[in-house]
Amino acid sequence: MNALTPHCVKNHADWSIAAGSGDNTRMQIHLNGEPRAIAAQTTVLQLLQAEGLGERRVAVEVNGEIVPRGRHGEHALGDGDRVEIVHALGGG
């Protein structure tokens, strides 16, 4: 049986790495219900990589809309976005 569960996220001191451009402009999002400051122009893929989930099969929802895996690299997050990351757990 598979279940979708929210990914537990950790606080990261340096989110400027996620932006890739070195831009220190910050914005606020909610990640799995927790407020988080991240670098402006962070994409879904960069956020997943910062969380150690870049290679994992996860579902990402931004403001109630699923972002297809093929668009993770181009979908830039915006100030105030609500992001939910879930992954499937196997079991029986």
Backbone hydrogen bonds, N-H to C=O, Kabsch-Sander energy under -0.5 kcal/mol:
donor,donor_aa,acceptor,acceptor_aa,energy
3,A,89,L,-1.3
5,T,3,A,-0.5
5,T,87,H,-1.8
7,H,85,I,-2.6
15,W,13,A,-0.6
17,I,14,D,-0.7
18,A,15,W,-1.0
19,A,15,W,-0.7
19,A,16,S,-0.5
20,G,16,S,-0.9
20,G,17,I,-0.6
22,G,16,S,-0.6
27,M,38,I,-2.5
29,I,36,R,-2.9
30,H,81,D,-2.6
31,L,29,I,-0.5
31,L,34,E,-3.0
32,N,30,H,-0.6
32,N,83,V,-3.3
34,E,31,L,-1.7
36,R,29,I,-2.8
38,I,27,M,-2.8
38,I,36,R,-0.5
40,A,25,T,-3.2
41,Q,77,L,-0.5
42,T,39,A,-1.3
44,V,72,H,-0.6
44,V,75,H,-1.9
45,L,72,H,-2.2
47,L,43,T,-2.3
48,L,44,V,-2.6
49,Q,45,L,-2.6
50,A,46,Q,-2.4
51,E,47,L,-1.5
52,G,49,Q,-1.5
53,L,48,L,-3.4
54,G,48,L,-0.5
56,R,53,L,-1.1
58,V,56,R,-0.9
59,A,86,V,-3.1
60,V,67,V,-0.5
61,E,84,E,-2.5
62,V,65,E,-2.9
63,N,61,E,-0.5
63,N,82,R,-3.2
65,E,62,V,-1.6
67,V,60,V,-2.9
71,R,68,P,-2.5
72,H,69,R,-1.4
74,E,71,R,-1.0
75,H,71,R,-1.7
76,A,74,E,-1.1
77,L,42,T,-3.2
80,G,28,Q,-4.3
81,D,78,G,-2.2
83,V,30,H,-3.6
83,V,81,D,-0.6
84,E,61,E,-2.7
86,V,59,A,-2.5
87,H,5,T,-1.8
88,A,57,R,-0.6
89,L,3,A,-2.1
